[in-house]
Amino acid sequence: MPRTLSVLTIGSEILDGRVQDTNANYIAQELIACGLSASQFHTCDDDLSAIVNALAFLFRASDAVVITGGLGPTDDDLTREAVAAFCGQELIESPDVLAHLKAYFQRKRRTLDPSNNKQALIPEGATIIPNPVGSAPGFIVEASFEGREIALCALPGVPRELKPMLKADVVPYLCGRLQRGSAPARSALRLFGLPEAEVGSRLTCLSFPSDLKLSYRAHFPEIQLLFSADTTEVVLDAVARARTALGEEFIFSNDIAVGLEEAVHRLLIEKQQTLALAESCTGGMVGSMVTRTSGSSAYFLGGVVSYSNQAKKSLLGVDAEILTRFGAVSHETAKQMAEGARTRFVSDIAISVTGIAGPEGGTQDKPVGTFYLGLATERGTQTLKFFFDGTREGVRRYAAFCALDLLRRQLLELPAPARAEEVRLP
């Protein structure tokens, strides 16, 4: 029975840096969630011989390979031809896929171009993977290679097409084919506000059992921890001890698939609180993060991106004297921005962000990376000063995370984060 798995990404646009391969990350997460993991990730050019050689290389160490990309209608989409050549099979036109293509283009009110007929060609004997979003179907081929039974799953490279096909067809197939008995027990923690080195030092002294595997991932600006073992008891005990060592205030999720936005979403729904935003240096990033979760209209009333001082005055009611005396990046301005947003949107909570993302604009007193948050509720307004030494995008992303984390802490009645340089309470 097959036991090992690899992933092959096809596309010259990935090799030359035009496109980032986000599919590999997503595939790895979905495999881990069902107790599988890939031993190799490989990328090759849109070239027939390169793809065939890559398959031969991967199958010498793997029993199954997931291919992404190369299933489009153009001349450089060669995955079908490469798989057929590697497996010694003919390409045949599938009436079912052809019917799908005609229906797909009819729904789009477009004419089926003859070049798209190429997408109906499938290796003989392959199982078709329906594409509910796009035109190109995937397929699964079972064959023999060097005396071993192998499996090959081909998926389109477009992420929005790949994701539902992977979940619905490929992952269940691979789980049934590759797993030995029951899947290992797994759990996760996602946290924000502790440096990776400190997370490591807090956990090192816990002396976990030898059969527990703990994986770290620093995905700026958060840290992700994945625990796995043969038994649920070992995993649950390790997670409980880790939570105590790390501190509950830093942990926002115990599910690898639930990010900070989703965690805040659930809390706002549970607490029945509404939210408004006033952003400056983040330029709408906090609002984008909030609305990324379906159902956010239940609590998110709106936001103002007040990038200029004039916008702060006219849209949020920030006093001109405050801006002149203390500056746009200050406790006082953050306070009035939050209060202005709460008043105008009539929300339970309002968060404001104002800062200097750089690379220009810093001073000795307020260097690049300085930002202030405001949080206004019926109890009053608190403001916090932060500093982050990083790139412009890094400062903006860190500030947006700090804003959502401050909101999470407010909803859970946790103390203000210790990483804030100054805190002014109501």
Secondary structure, DSSP 8 states (H G I E B T S, - for coil): ----EEEEEE-HHHHTTSS---HHHHHHHHHHHTT---SEEEEE-S-HHHHHHHHHHHHTT-SEEEEES--SSSTT--HHHHHHHHHT--EEE-HHHHHHHHHHHHHTT----GGGGGGGEEETT-EEE--SSSS--EEEEEEEETTEEEEEEEE-S-HHHHHHHIIIIIHHHHHHHH--SS--EEEEEEEESS-HHHHHHHHHTT---TT-EEEEEEETTEEEEEEEESSHHHHHHHHHHHHHHH-GGGEEESSTT--HHHHHHHHHHHHT--EEEEESTTTTHHHHHHHTSTTGGGTEEEEEE--SHHHHHHHH---HHHHHHH-SSSHHHHHHHHHHHHHHHT-SEEEEEEE--SSS---SSS-TTEEEEEEEETTEEEEEEEE--S-HHHHHHHHHHHHHHHHHHHHHT----TT-SEEE--
